[in-house]
Amino acid sequence: MTALPQRTITEPPPPSAELPDWVFPPPQGFFAEDLDHLPDLPAHTELIDGSLVFVGPRNLFHHVVSRELRTALNHFLPADHEILGQMTVKLGARQRPEPDLIVLGPDAPDDPDVTCYDAADVLLTVEVVSKESELRDRQRKPVLYAEAGIPHFWLVEEVNGRPAVYVHELDPATQAYIATGVHHDRLKLMVPFDLDIDLTTLCSSHTR
């Protein structure tokens, strides 16, 4: 009888490090304030429905359009308003997402140590859709922003290599957003303030 060749069974390598305790949510989920106290939390971590959401890499389109749209909006921003990126917004006890851009109203606190803003401080949220976050950007976040009473929401999508802006306004009777227009080449609005932006220029550096 021919002997069968022997196989060497090896144990899987041990993990290089143990997971930190904060990775495992408490029974009641995380609260908005926890994001300020959890150690070594990855940058741009969001809290949605009491769960931590770790943001994946964004593509070049996302980076360029977010940056250029912020620059363009600054030209039309009222003097007592401010536009910020990479700042979380507390929408509820267990809701603290990080929109790509927010426009703050005149009553927002002017505190250099602030780590997030309340929904009442925010006039407009903007999400630039990426593959990693498309479900959250298109479905969950708009519902949360509307329920928290943020008056305006823009969703920016890549269409044929260019940004298209889907504009929404809050219906106070239903606490839901109403789509008021889709803008491909030019974004000209009277609310939340007068603005006129050539969208075709926002990704010019993206194509170079």
Backbone hydrogen bonds in HBPLUS format (Angstrom, degrees):
<---DONOR---> <-ACCEPTOR-->    atom                        ^
c    i                          cat <-CA-CA->   ^        H-A-AA   ^      H-
h    n   atom  resd res      DA  || num        DHA   H-A  angle D-A-AA Bond
n    s   type  num  typ     dist DA aas  dist angle  dist       angle   num
A0023-VAL N   A0020-PRO O   3.21 MM   3  5.86 163.4  2.23 117.8 122.6     1
A0024-PHE N   A0021-ASP O   3.16 MM   3  5.97 155.4  2.22 121.8 126.7     2
A0029-GLY N   A0026-PRO O   2.86 MM   3  5.12 162.7  1.89 117.8 123.1     3
A0030-PHE N   A0050-GLY O   2.88 MM  20  4.74 168.4  1.90 136.0 132.3     4
A0034-ASP N   A0031-PHE O   2.88 MM   3  5.42 146.4  2.00 115.7 126.0     5
A0032-ALA N   A0093-ALA O   2.86 MM  61  5.73 156.2  1.91 153.5 154.3     6
A0035-LEU N   A0032-ALA O   3.37 MM   3  6.13 155.5  2.43 116.5 120.9     7
A0036-ASP N   A0033-GLU O   3.11 MM   3  5.76 156.6  2.16 116.7 123.0     8
A0037-HIS N   A0034-ASP O   2.96 MM   3  5.25 158.2  2.00 112.0 119.1     9
A0038-LEU N   A0034-ASP O   3.04 MM   4  6.06 142.2  2.19 168.3 173.7    10
A0046-GLU N   A0053-VAL O   2.91 MM   7  4.98 167.3  1.92 147.6 150.1    11
A0053-VAL N   A0046-GLU O   2.76 MM   7  4.98 157.2  1.81 147.3 148.4    12
A0047-LEU N   A0096-ARG O   3.10 MM  49  4.75 163.8  2.13 113.0 117.2    13
A0096-ARG N   A0047-LEU O   2.67 MM  49  4.75 175.4  1.67 142.2 143.9    14
A0048-ILE N   A0051-SER O   3.00 MM   3  5.42 160.8  2.04 157.0 155.8    15
A0051-SER N   A0048-ILE O   3.09 MM   3  5.42 165.1  2.12 112.8 117.3    16
A0050-GLY N   A0094-ARG O   2.96 MM  44  4.56 153.1  2.03 148.7 140.9    17
A0063-HIS N   A0059-ASN O   3.22 MM   4  6.61 162.6  2.26 152.9 157.1    18
A0064-VAL N   A0060-LEU O   2.89 MM   4  6.05 175.7  1.90 163.6 164.5    19
A0065-VAL N   A0061-PHE O   2.94 MM   4  5.92 170.5  1.95 154.7 157.8    20
A0066-SER N   A0062-HIS O   3.05 MM   4  5.99 161.4  2.09 144.9 150.7    21
A0067-ARG N   A0063-HIS O   3.07 MM   4  6.20 161.9  2.11 146.1 151.3    22
A0068-GLU N   A0064-VAL O   2.86 MM   4  6.03 171.8  1.86 158.7 161.1    23
A0069-LEU N   A0065-VAL O   2.86 MM   4  5.76 157.9  1.91 147.4 153.5    24
A0070-ARG N   A0066-SER O   3.17 MM   4  6.20 155.1  2.23 138.8 145.5    25
A0071-THR N   A0067-ARG O   3.09 MM   4  6.39 156.8  2.15 146.1 152.4    26
A0072-ALA N   A0068-GLU O   2.90 MM   4  6.11 159.4  1.94 146.0 151.7    27
A0073-LEU N   A0069-LEU O   2.90 MM   4  6.04 162.6  1.93 151.1 155.5    28
A0074-ASN N   A0070-ARG O   3.16 MM   4  6.30 145.0  2.29 142.2 150.6    29
A0075-HIS N   A0072-ALA O   3.19 MM   3  5.69 146.8  2.31 109.2 117.4    30
A0076-PHE N   A0073-LEU O   2.98 MM   3  5.48 151.1  2.07 114.1 122.4    31
A0077-LEU N   A0073-LEU O   3.10 MM   4  6.12 121.0  2.46 148.2 164.2    32
A0081-HIS N   A0078-PRO O   3.06 MM   3  5.42 162.7  2.09 121.6 121.7    33
A0082-GLU N   A0104-LEU O   3.29 MM  22  5.16 153.6  2.37 129.7 135.3    34
A0104-LEU N   A0082-GLU O   2.69 MM  22  5.16 165.9  1.71 163.2 165.8    35
A0084-LEU N   A0102-ILE O   2.91 MM  18  5.42 159.6  1.95 155.9 162.7    36
A0102-ILE N   A0084-LEU O   2.87 MM  18  5.42 152.4  1.95 155.3 161.0    37
A0117-TYR N   A0088-THR O   3.14 MM  29  6.65 154.2  2.21 142.2 147.1    38
A0089-VAL N   A0097-PRO O   2.93 MM   8  5.87 153.4  2.00 167.1 175.7    39
A0090-LYS N   A0117-TYR O   2.72 MM  27  6.05 158.1  1.76 158.7 166.2    40
A0091-LEU N   A0095-GLN O   2.95 MM   4  5.24 156.1  2.01 136.1 143.5    41
A0095-GLN N   A0092-GLY O   3.34 MM   3  4.95 175.2  2.34 102.8 103.7    42
A0100-ASP N   A0126-VAL O   3.02 MM  26  5.77 126.1  2.33 151.3 166.8    43
A0101-LEU N   A0126-VAL O   3.19 MM  25  4.99 149.6  2.28 139.5 140.2    44
A0126-VAL N   A0101-LEU O   2.91 MM  25  4.99 150.8  2.00 150.8 147.8    45
A0103-VAL N   A0124-LEU O   2.91 MM  21  5.06 155.0  1.98 144.9 148.5    46
A0123-LEU N   A0103-VAL O   2.77 MM  20  5.53 168.9  1.78 165.4 169.1    47
A0105-GLY N   A0121-ASP O   2.91 MM  16  5.75 165.6  1.93 157.8 162.0    48
A0108-ALA N   A0105-GLY O   3.30 MM   3  5.81 169.9  2.31 119.4 120.9    49
A0114-VAL N   A0111-ASP O   3.13 MM   3  5.51 171.1  2.14 119.5 120.9    50
A0121-ASP N   A0118-ASP O   2.96 MM   3  5.49 154.5  2.02 115.3 123.0    51
A0122-VAL N   A0119-ALA O   3.08 MM   3  5.38 157.0  2.13 111.9 118.9    52
A0152-HIS N   A0123-LEU O   3.21 MM  29  6.23 135.9  2.42 141.7 153.3    53
A0125-THR N   A0152-HIS O   3.12 MM  27  6.54 150.4  2.22 139.7 145.8    54
A0154-TRP N   A0125-THR O   2.96 MM  29  6.42 159.1  2.01 157.0 163.9    55
A0127-GLU N   A0154-TRP O   3.05 MM  27  6.44 160.2  2.09 157.8 162.7    56
A0156-VAL N   A0127-GLU O   2.83 MM  29  6.11 172.3  1.84 160.6 161.9    57
A0129-VAL N   A0156-VAL O   2.91 MM  27  6.05 162.6  1.94 164.3 168.1    58
A0133-SER N   A0130-SER O   3.09 MM   3  5.46 133.1  2.32 106.1 118.1    59
A0134-GLU N   A0130-SER O   2.98 MM   4  5.60 109.4  2.49 155.7 171.9    60
A0137-ASP N   A0133-SER O   2.83 MM   4  5.94 170.9  1.84 167.4 170.6    61
A0138-ARG N   A0134-GLU O   2.95 MM   4  5.87 157.7  2.00 143.5 149.0    62
A0139-GLN N   A0135-LEU O   2.92 MM   4  5.64 151.2  2.00 142.6 150.1    63
A0141-LYS N   A0136-ARG O   2.86 MM   5  5.63 165.4  1.88 152.5 157.1    64
A0144-LEU N   A0140-ARG O   3.14 MM   4  6.46 159.9  2.18 153.9 159.9    65
A0145-TYR N   A0141-LYS O   2.85 MM   4  6.09 166.4  1.87 165.4 168.6    66
A0146-ALA N   A0142-PRO O   2.98 MM   4  6.07 160.1  2.02 145.5 150.9    67
A0147-GLU N   A0143-VAL O   2.91 MM   4  6.08 167.9  1.93 152.5 156.2    68
A0148-ALA N   A0144-LEU O   3.05 MM   4  6.16 142.2  2.19 141.9 151.6    69
A0150-ILE N   A0145-TYR O   3.11 MM   5  5.61 164.4  2.13 161.1 156.5    70
A0149-GLY N   A0146-ALA O   2.90 MM   3  5.09 155.3  1.96 107.1 115.4    71
A0170-LEU N   A0151-PRO O   2.90 MM  19  4.99 146.4  2.01 152.4 150.7    72
A0153-PHE N   A0168-HIS O   3.13 MM  15  5.14 166.3  2.15 138.2 139.5    73
A0168-HIS N   A0153-PHE O   2.87 MM  15  5.14 137.6  2.05 156.3 168.6    74
A0155-LEU N   A0166-TYR O   2.97 MM  11  5.04 159.6  2.01 140.6 147.2    75
A0166-TYR N   A0155-LEU O   2.80 MM  11  5.04 174.3  1.81 152.6 154.6    76
A0157-GLU N   A0164-ALA O   2.90 MM   7  5.28 160.4  1.94 156.1 158.4    77
A0164-ALA N   A0157-GLU O   2.80 MM   7  5.28 154.8  1.87 155.3 163.0    78
A0159-VAL N   A0162-ARG O   2.73 MM   3  5.27 170.9  1.74 163.9 162.6    79
A0162-ARG N   A0159-VAL O   3.04 MM   3  5.27 160.6  2.08 109.8 116.0    80
A0165-VAL N   A0183-HIS O   2.84 MM  18  5.09 158.3  1.89 149.8 151.5    81
A0183-HIS N   A0165-VAL O   2.90 MM  18  5.09 163.9  1.93 142.1 147.5    82
A0167-VAL N   A0181-GLY O   2.96 MM  14  5.47 163.8  1.98 165.5 169.6    83
A0180-THR N   A0167-VAL O   2.90 MM  13  5.68 163.8  1.92 143.3 148.8    84
A0169-GLU N   A0178-ILE O   2.96 MM   9  5.34 158.7  2.01 146.1 149.4    85
A0178-ILE N   A0169-GLU O   2.73 MM   9  5.34 158.2  1.77 153.3 159.7    86
A0171-ASP N   A0176-ALA O   2.84 MM   5  5.59 170.1  1.85 157.6 160.6    87
A0174-THR N   A0171-ASP O   3.16 MM   3  5.69 134.2  2.38 112.7 122.9    88
A0175-GLN N   A0171-ASP O   2.80 MM   4  5.58 135.1  2.00 157.0 171.5    89
A0199-LEU N   A0185-ASP O   2.86 MM  14  5.04 132.8  2.09 125.4 134.9    90
A0187-LEU N   A0197-ILE O   2.84 MM  10  5.04 169.4  1.86 153.5 156.9    91
A0197-ILE N   A0187-LEU O   2.86 MM  10  5.04 161.2  1.90 134.9 140.0    92
A0189-LEU N   A0195-LEU O   3.02 MM   6  5.46 149.4  2.12 140.3 149.7    93
A0195-LEU N   A0189-LEU O   3.01 MM   6  5.46 154.4  2.08 152.5 150.4    94
A0201-THR N   A0198-ASP O   3.27 MM   3  5.97 163.6  2.29 115.7 120.3    95
A0202-LEU N   A0199-LEU O   3.18 MM   3  5.41 156.3  2.24 107.4 114.3    96
A0204-SER N   A0201-THR O   3.39 MM   3  5.21 171.6  2.40 105.5 105.4    97
A0206-HIS N   A0203-CYS O   2.94 MM   3  4.88 129.9  2.20  95.0 109.8    98
A0207-THR N   A0204-SER O   3.36 MM   3  5.62 143.7  2.50 100.5 108.9    99
A0208-ARG N   A0205-SER O   3.37 MM   3  5.24 153.4  2.45  95.2 102.8   100
